[in-house]
Amino acid sequence: MFSKRAHWSAPVNELTLARQAHHGPLLDLTESNPTRAAIPYPHEELAEALARGARASYDPDPRGLRSAREALGAELQCDPNDLILTASTSEAYSFLFKLLTDPGDEVLIPTPSYPLLEHLASLELIALRTFPMEFHKRWEIHVPPVSPRTKAIVVVHPNNPTGSFVSPREQDTLAALGIPIISDEVFLPYPLDGSGTSILRDDVLTFTLGGLSKSAGLPHFKLGWIRVSGPGKREALDALELIADNFLSVATPVQVALPEILRLAPEIRAAIDRRLRRNLGTLRMHLGALPSVQLLPVEGGWSAVIRVPRVMSDDELALALLDRGVVVQPGYFFDFEVEGYIVLSLLTREEVFGKGVKKLADMIAP
């Protein structure tokens, strides 16, 4: 009865079932929702900004209200006309897949990566072709050749979960492919042991994605953006306006409130940054004395990748930790090519993170 765009009744994995059946408290080291992670927010000021926005009349602009794009343009130091507002980064991907591909075309994506794009691609009836990120002191991109059906390449800068930035040399390699680049930069405001700048090109059409979900820790405010650069920019913006005009999905109150939200965002980012750095310090303290365990470099973002001894599968390790009341994400969730990886969220409440990491270290200690 339904279309073949997706697996509408996909089976639930064993770890999820075990978590649902678990009795007793859990130390969840995978929490990535800042609104559930005890991050301090200026709630009253945010509420007042949205209340003022709620009183605005409805006069939609497919690209996003001019006042919102001007505020965002000042924040990003770009022309407001180079911006398209969306309800989320996921919607931004959907718009771009509609713009750049026909059914049956393909888009290149890196692995490891967050498990989102395969679902969005299937809904657009396109294919994803993966290319590896290999670890050589840091995670490095190895770009494959393109085919006539390859219409774009996606990079996450910094990557989720590896935290690796796309280096300038890698950016040049991507541009040399001659196909549009989609750069997901939602974690760019959170450098830790590395740094990076936004990918903006004048030699290839480039779409840079961001949003309030990470940059202001406000996933429930539902506002993201696409910044366009490179040859064909104006035509791409006109086409994206046509796509956006069919949805008009960004709520007026959050757009009207955006200048005030952007003013408050640095305070929220600073609180998140403190959390990330403290938890990263805790992780190093507990794992530093374990020669068989390696905390891989965390250049930026909200996640940490740990390489563990392969005495059991990642799934078995995650289930064994769950039996001890600790929740982690096994590497296969992110399409790591081999066993021996687990992923933690550095956004987790500090007291939970400390207790959970200690249990983790005690279990995998030699």
Residue pairs with C-beta under 8 A, 6 or more apart in sequence:
2 8
5 122
5 123
5 125
6 119
6 122
6 123
14 315
14 319
15 315
15 318
15 319
15 322
15 330
18 319
18 322
19 26
19 322
19 327
22 322
22 325
24 325
25 325
26 322
26 325
26 326
26 327
27 325
27 326
27 327
27 352
27 355
27 356
27 359
28 327
28 348
28 352
28 356
29 326
29 327
29 328
29 344
29 345
29 348
29 352
29 353
29 356
29 357
29 360
30 327
30 328
30 329
30 343
30 344
30 345
30 348
31 37
31 345
31 347
31 348
31 349
31 352
32 302
32 303
32 345
32 347
33 219
33 347
34 217
34 218
34 219
34 268
34 272
34 347
35 41
35 217
35 218
35 219
35 220
37 275
37 347
37 348
37 349
38 349
39 217
39 268
39 271
39 272
39 275
39 347
40 271
41 217
41 268
42 264
42 267
42 268
45 260
45 264
46 218
46 261
46 264
49 257
49 260
49 261
49 264
50 253
50 254
50 257
52 256
52 257
52 260
53 252
53 253
53 254
53 255
53 256
53 257
54 253
56 252
56 253
56 256
58 252
59 65
59 252
60 248
60 252
62 241
62 242
62 244
62 245
62 248
63 69
63 83
63 84
63 85
63 237
63 240
63 241
63 244
64 72
64 83
64 84
64 85
64 225
64 250
64 255
65 85
65 252
65 255
65 256
66 80
67 255
67 256
67 258
67 259
68 85
68 255
68 256
68 258
68 259
69 80
69 81
69 83
69 85
70 80
71 258
71 259
71 262
72 80
72 83
72 85
72 225
72 258
72 262
73 79
73 80
73 82
73 83
75 262
76 83
76 198
76 210
76 227
78 227
81 237
82 227
82 228
82 229
82 233
82 237
83 225
83 226
83 227
83 228
84 92
84 95
84 225
84 226
84 228
84 237
84 240
84 241
84 244
85 223
85 224
85 225
85 244
85 250
85 255
86 92
86 95
86 211
86 223
86 224
86 225
86 226
86 244
86 249
86 250
87 222
87 223
87 224
87 249
87 250
87 251
88 211
88 213
88 222
88 223
88 224
89 184
89 186
89 209
89 210
89 211
89 213
89 224
90 116
90 120
91 224
91 247
91 249
92 207
92 209
92 211
92 224
92 225
92 226
93 116
93 117
93 120
93 154
93 182
93 184
93 209
94 120
94 123
94 124
95 226
95 240
95 243
95 244
96 152
96 182
96 207
96 226
96 240
97 107
97 120
97 121
97 124
97 126
98 124
98 243
99 236
99 239
99 240
99 243
100 107
100 151
100 152
100 180
101 107
101 124
101 126
101 151
101 152
102 126
103 124
103 125
103 126
104 125
104 126
104 127
104 149
105 126
105 127
105 149
105 150
105 151
106 126
106 127
106 128
106 129
106 147
106 149
106 150
106 151
107 117
107 121
107 126
107 127
107 128
107 129
107 150
107 151
107 152
107 153
107 154
107 182
108 128
108 129
108 130
108 131
108 143
108 144
108 146
108 150
108 152
108 153
108 154
109 117
109 128
109 129
109 130
109 131
109 153
109 154
110 130
110 131
110 132
110 133
110 141
110 154
110 155
110 156
110 159
111 130
111 131
111 132
111 133
111 334
111 335
111 336
111 337
112 133
112 159
112 161
112 162
112 305
112 331
112 334
112 335
112 336
112 341
113 156
113 159
113 160
113 334
113 335
114 156
114 160
114 161
114 334
115 333
115 334
115 335
117 128
117 154
118 128
121 127
121 128
127 149
129 144
129 150
130 335
131 141
131 142
131 143
131 144
132 142
132 337
133 139
133 140
133 141
133 142
133 159
133 162
133 164
134 140
134 142
135 296
137 297
138 164
138 297
138 299
139 159
139 162
139 164
139 296
139 297
140 164
140 170
141 155
141 166
141 170
141 173
141 174
143 153
143 170
143 173
143 174
143 177
146 177
146 178
146 179
150 179
151 179
151 180
152 179
152 180
152 181
152 182
153 174
153 177
153 179
153 180
153 181
153 182
154 182
154 183
154 184
155 166
155 174
155 181
155 182
155 183
155 184
155 199
156 183
156 184
156 187
157 165
157 166
157 183
157 184
157 185
157 187
157 188
157 196
157 198
157 199
158 164
158 165
158 166
158 187
158 188
158 190
158 191
158 194
158 196
158 299
158 300
158 301
159 165
159 301
160 187
160 301
160 302
160 303
161 301
161 303
161 304
161 305
161 329
161 334
161 343
162 296
162 303
162 305
163 187
163 192
163 194
163 297
163 298
163 299
163 300
163 301
163 303
163 304
163 305
164 194
164 297
164 299
164 300
165 191
165 194
165 195
165 196
165 299
165 300
166 174
166 183
166 196
166 199
171 199
171 201
174 181
174 204
175 181
175 201
175 203
175 204
177 204
178 204
179 204
180 204
180 205
180 206
180 207
181 199
181 201
181 204
181 205
181 206
181 207
182 206
182 207
182 209
183 198
183 199
183 206
183 207
183 208
183 209
184 209
185 198
185 199
185 208
185 209
185 210
186 209
186 210
186 211
186 213
186 214
186 215
187 214
187 300
187 301
187 302
188 196
188 198
188 210
188 300
189 214
189 215
189 269
190 214
190 269
190 272
190 273
190 276
190 300
190 301
190 302
191 299
191 300
192 276
192 277
192 280
192 298
192 299
192 300
192 301
193 297
193 298
193 299
193 300
194 297
194 299
194 300
195 299
195 300
196 299
196 300
198 208
198 227
199 206
199 208
200 206
200 208
200 227
200 229
200 230
201 229
201 230
202 229
202 230
202 231
203 230
203 231
204 230
204 231
205 228
205 229
205 230
205 231
205 232
205 233
205 236
206 228
206 229
206 230
207 226
207 227
207 228
207 236
208 226
208 227
208 228
208 229
209 224
209 225
209 226
209 227
210 224
210 225
210 227
211 223
211 224
211 225
212 218
212 219
212 221
212 222
212 223
212 224
212 254
212 261
212 265
213 219
213 221
213 224
214 302
215 265
215 269
216 261
216 262
216 264
216 265
216 268
216 269
217 268
217 269
217 271
217 272
218 261
218 268
221 254
221 261
222 250
222 251
222 254
223 250
223 251
223 254
223 255
223 258
226 240
228 236
228 237
228 240
254 261
272 302
272 347
275 346
275 347
275 350
276 302
276 346
276 347
278 350
279 346
279 347
279 348
279 350
279 353
280 298
280 304
280 346
282 350
282 353
282 354
282 357
283 295
283 304
283 306
283 344
283 346
283 353
283 357
284 295
286 357
286 358
286 360
286 361
287 293
287 295
287 306
287 357
287 361
290 361
290 364
290 365
290 366
291 366
292 308
292 309
292 364
292 366
293 306
293 307
293 308
293 309
293 361
293 364
294 306
294 307
295 304
295 305
295 306
295 307
296 304
296 305
296 306
296 307
298 304
298 305
298 346
302 345
302 346
302 347
303 343
303 344
303 345
303 346
304 343
304 344
304 345
304 346
305 331
305 341
305 342
305 343
306 341
306 342
306 343
306 344
307 340
307 341
308 317
308 340
308 341
308 342
308 364
309 340
309 364
310 339
310 340
312 320
313 330
313 339
314 330
314 331
314 332
314 336
314 339
314 340
314 341
314 342
315 330
315 332
317 328
317 330
317 342
317 364
318 327
318 328
318 329
318 330
318 342
320 363
321 327
321 328
321 359
321 360
321 363
324 359
324 363
325 359
326 356
326 359
326 360
327 356
328 342
328 343
328 344
328 360
329 342
329 343
329 344
330 341
330 342
330 343
331 339
331 340
331 341
331 342
331 343
332 339
333 343
334 341
334 343
344 353
344 357
346 353
348 356
